[in-house]
Amino acid sequence: MATNAKIMKGGNSVAMRIPHSTAKRLALKAGTNVEIDDEPSKITIRIPRARVNRVSLDSLLKGVSPSTVTRDCEWDEAVAVGREVW
């Protein structure tokens, strides 16, 4: 959706006001980080994807102990515990 905006002076830089309806639709708030890509006659502003919290293997294995590890079993040896169909 194209919208007109005006470039203004903001300190030693320039700033662009984003219309309220656009900011609301994109969940933008003051302080939101964006990526800016500039090309001749074109500026693209992107909201970076939320970074996925990376989980380390150590943190995943922290709760594992010999008492919590079950033995491997073959599918044909498994006992149905719910409404599984074998």
Residue pairs with C-beta under 8 A, 6 or more apart in sequence:
1 22
3 19
3 22
5 16
5 17
5 18
5 19
6 16
6 17
7 14
7 15
7 16
8 14
8 15
8 16
8 17
9 15
18 28
22 28
23 29
26 47
28 34
28 47
32 47
33 48
34 45
34 46
34 47
34 48
35 45
35 46
35 47
35 48
36 43
36 44
36 45
36 46
37 43
37 44
37 45
37 46
38 44
75 86
76 86
78 86
80 86
